[in-house]
Amino acid sequence: MPALNSAYSENGDQSYRVTRDHVNLGVAVDVAGKDGSRALKVPSLKKADTLNFAQFISAYDDLVKRTRENKLAVADFEGTTISLTNPGTVARWDRIRG
């Protein structure tokens, strides 16, 4: 449903609709802090709608690795269309099919 890939934005007193060309899938990653605390970071897989399954798994693994190594940039969090807050099934599926 392409209309679901739109977003609301404001610039001063003007409001407008942002229409995205691709789906950027936010993936919640559980990260341990130096003090032992836990936090979720939610970077996004860019252009997820253009990836086949193997490409998706590769991009997902790279994103999780960079998140856990604290190697993300601001751009990794921008433009997220929708977020998946329990991505554990993605990681499990890759191990099962292996």
N, C-alpha and C positions, 0 to 999 in steps of 0.2 A: 504494500500500500504506500505509494510514493508520498502521499500527503503527510504521512506520519514521520517523514524525515525532515520536516520543517521545524523551525524554532522561532520563538518570539524574542525580539531584542529592542533595546531603546538606545537612542543617541540624543541626549538632552531631552527636549520635550517631544521628540518624534519617536514613534514606535513603528516597527516594521517586521515583516516576516523574513526570516533567513531560510532560503531553500538550498539544501545541501545536495550535491551530486552523488555522494557515496555514503555508505553507512560506516561510521567509526564506532566500533564496539568496545565499550569500557569493560575492563576486566579487573575485578577486585583481587588484590594480592595481599595476603597476610604477611606483614614484615615485623621482625623482632627488632626492638630498639636496643641500644647499648646498655640500658638499665634493665633490660628484661621485659619491658612493657611491649605490648602488641599494638599494631595499628594497621588499618587497611589503606592502601594506596590504590587508586583506580585510574591507571593510564588507559589509553585506548589503542586498539588495533586499527590502523588507518586503512580505509578502503576494504573493509572486511567482506563486503559484498562481491568483490572481484576475485577473491581467493578460492582455489579449490581446497579440498580437505587437507592434502599434504602441505600446501602453502600456509593454510590457516594454522596447522599444528606447529609448523616451523616458526611462524610469526609470533604465535602464542608463547612458545618456549623461549624465544628471544626476549619478548617483553617481560615475562616473569623473571628471567635471569637478570636483565638490566634493572628491574625493580628491586630485587633482593640485593643487588650489588650497589644500589644507590647511584645508578648511572642514567637516570632519566633527565630529560630536559622539559621545560615548560610546554613545548610543543606536543609532548607525549600525552598531556592532559587536555589539550585544546580540541574543540570541535566534536566532542563525544555525542553520539546520537542517542544511544541507550546503553545502560550498564548491566552487566551480568555479575550479581553479587555472590554467587555460589558456583564458581567455575571448576570445582573439584571434579565434576564428571568429565570435563574435557581432558584433564590430566589422566584420569583413570582409563578413559577410552583408549588413549594412545598406548598405555601400558598393556591393556588387554589385547589389542589388535596386533601388537609387536610380535 
